[in-house]
Amino acid sequence: MHARALVGAGLAVVILLTALAAESGNVAARVVSLLIGAVAVLYLARITDRRLRARGMSIWWLLLYFGPLVTGAVILERLPRDNEKLMVVALLAVCIVSAPFAIWGVVKLTGAAPVADE
């Protein structure tokens, strides 16, 4: 288990460094950042799938857990920035709607796996 944590931490550091390099505007750094991000997403999806399958669930449950949060982030990104009151109300609405699902997902993913009856 410790090896996976080290791999995940190392991957996070590499992603951060490539994201910082991509901010410079270098096209090659952006491509490398995109590739490393795709590898990270696949790695984390595989680990998450394994944890969910240990609980008898499919990876499609992630859509229920984190779909509202991602959808809310996309909606907030598309709103006009000049109307501050609209942004605050939309942010509160996204938090109120998505928080229960995200908390439920984190609890499901980090909780102990059920023990089989003997």
C-alpha positions, 0 to 999 in steps of 0.5 A: 500500500505504501508503494502506491501512495509513493507512486501517487505522490510522485505522479502529483509532483510531476503533474504540478511541475509540468503544469507550471512548465505549461504555463510558460506558453511552451507548446512542448510543455503543454503536450507533455503536461497533457500526456502526463495528465492523461496517464494520471487520470487512467492510473487514478481511475484504475485504482478507484475502479479496484476500490469500488469493485471491492465493494461490489460497485461499478466505476460508473458510480463516480458519475453520481458521486462527482458528476454534479461537482464537475457539471457545476464547475463547467457551469461556473466557468461559462457564467459572465464574470461581470455579474458578481452577485450571479457568481456568488449565488451560482457558487453557493448553488453548486456547493449545496447541490454537489457537496452531498454527492461528493462527500458520499463518494469520498466516504465510499472510496476511503471507507473500509471495504466490507468483510465477506462472511465466513 
